[in-house]
Amino acid sequence: MKSKQFISDWSDWIILFFLGIVWGTSFILIKKSLIAFDNIQVAGLRILISSLAFLPIVLYDWKRINWKKWDKLLIIGILGNGIPPFLFASAQTKLSSSLAGVLNAMTTIFTLLVAILFFKRKWNFYHLIGVLVGFGGALMIILYNNKLEGNFYYALLVIVATMFYAFGGNIVNARLGDVKPLHISAVSLFFLMPVGLIAVGTSDFFEVMKTNPDAWSSLSAAFVLAIVNTVISSVLFYRLIQQTSAVFASTTTYLIPVFAVFMGVLDGESFYPIYFVSLLLIMIGVYLTKK
């Protein structure tokens, strides 16, 4: 029993690190997708490609899916994969990928807040200090970047997206523990297929593909974003939530900013010293919320 528990614990950590690395590259992929496409198209492509990838699974497992919980699965789809892609794509029309990655670290702090306020999770003094420190770090980087670039509104879009992630993670942990992670991901994104079709189909997507020389490279970035960073990662994430907790799973945010900043700097983005101070405060806040 001990060996099995040891293997299980290690598999959880491996998944955690994999998700941190993969999701850390999401922001640079969004940036590359935005070279040829607008923010609505990028979000729409991410949703459409992901839902089409899951479609065979939904059809094959149709009778084995717990359709009694369709409403919760729909909510998960909207909160986790419906609204955030549009918010991040819109935010990154003005924000650097590294800054978006840093602000994404607020997911863990919001996950704890949602768990306390809506799911009766117990809290302590460390949690309170962690939330305050984390918010202080986020506010510092938002205000400083707004002074440089004047994009306060776009930074708030990322913060709102992390709030949606927080609600989604807690609902999975509290209400969908008996549903297979594959079914959670597949069905929640299956419900969103019309959103992706409308976002892409009503745009000038095909005209862009014909006339923009960067279209295929941007489409490739969107494809990787959908298949690896959404389809594969969402299944692993929901499995991790069920095996551990929403708060443990959300600690991928320790790794996501590191890889987001690394990829952004490699791509020539500026990363000011105060950003490191802000990131450190957010990470301290995340650490305290886990105590």
C-alpha angles and dihedrals in degrees: 000000000000092000091050091049090049092052091046092051092049092048089054091054093046091053089046092055093043091053092047092053096043096044089045088066093049093089096054089047090053088049092052092046090054092060092081104013133054122242095264091052093048092051091042093050091049091052096040097048091045094049092048090050090054095043096088090051092051092049094045094047096035096123093043095052116101097237091174086081095049092122093057091045089052090050090050089051093051095044098041106030108008108059105020096062090058092046094049094044090050092046093050093057083079107015127072117247091242093054091049088051092052094049090048086069087078088078092089093050092049090045089059093045092051091047091053098042100040109016102043096245113167117244137197142191093279090056092053093049091045093054092048094047092046093050089047091055093047093048091049094054093042094051094044093049090046089055090053101038107012094232103129092135093055093050089053089056089064091049091052090049091055089053090056090049089052094054092046094051093049093048091053091049095046105033110021104047091122096050120091113252089231090056092047091055097039099047096039090054093039088062089055097055093101089054091055093045092051094045093051100030096052093049132076091260096134092046090053090050090054100044110026114083090206094052098100095047090049091047089051090053090049090049093053089045090055102040103035104022096039114020101037096031096048092056091050092045095053090046089052092050091052093046094046125359141290090257094051092047092049090058087086078093088080089068103030096072092047093055092038091055092043093052092044094051090048087054091054100261120151117244113187125209092247087060089063091050091050092047090050091052092049091049091049088051091050090049093051093048088059096054 
